[in-house]
Amino acid sequence: MIKVVVVGAKGRMGSEVVKAVSAEPDMELVGACDIIGVGEVIAKTPRLVIENDLQAILDRTRPDVMVDFAKPYNIDYTRLAMERGVVPIIGTTGQTQDQLVEIEKLSKQTGTAAMVIPNFAIGAVLMMKFAAEAAAYMPDVEIVELHHDKKVDAPSGTSIKTAEMIDAARRASGITSRGLSSASEDRSRGDERFGIRIHSVRLPGLVAHQEVIFGGVGQVLTIRHDSLDRTSFMPGVLLAIRRASEAKGLTYGLDKLL
């Protein structure tokens, strides 16, 4: 039985994780942490209430895994888990490069693995994989990512990961794009990561969507993924939980688990 604590349990993603974990016969939800709804019953079998003292939860329940969807990202939660031998599965996006380096250092110091997963949707992982494959043949590309209006970070972790994978594929193939347009200093042209333009949209009614648009002579290729409901992320979350015991060091991206 895999013992799981969920951080950010009252949030949109956290509440879905609570339901998903509770329904799995090989998992046990042993703790739920949030600063909202403290004292509220979040699971009836077994009876669990929301608490706001993560350290106390970890010390009392001794879980195997901590799924973290607290916003904004707080590396102190990661540190608390890893110092106790608990594998953090971090779904909150917006980590800085320095924070990722810090997580990797913590893994070496504690001997505990960690996972940072920008997107748990298996379809989104396939989109990134297909985009990386296409980049070897159509190197000129831009990304449009669209999310709900409550998402605080931009560009999204998924779009940054996609740009990184495309850049790696282009380098491996010895192919370069024509470069950014002459309007590269114009903020209306979006952000730039790994030499790729990323455009961010935030609107109510959206969940999580991304287009990777490749341009070639006389043709355009668009690879798109849409998460229409947060349940689309749960198979990936459950996969990460089940693979946590095998993980070593820092795992970045669900693609490493497929």
Secondary structure by P-SEA (a helix, b strand, c coil): cbbbbbcccccaaaaaaaaaaaacccccccccccccccccccccccbbbbbccaaaaaaaccccccccccccccaaaaaaaaaacbbbbcccccccaaaaaaaaaaaaaccbbbbbbccccaaaaaaaaaaaaaccccccbbbbbbbcccccccccaaaaaaaaaaaaaaaaaccccccccccccccccccccccbbbbbbbbccccbbbbbbbbcccbbbbbbbbccccccaaaaaaaaaaaccccccccccccccc
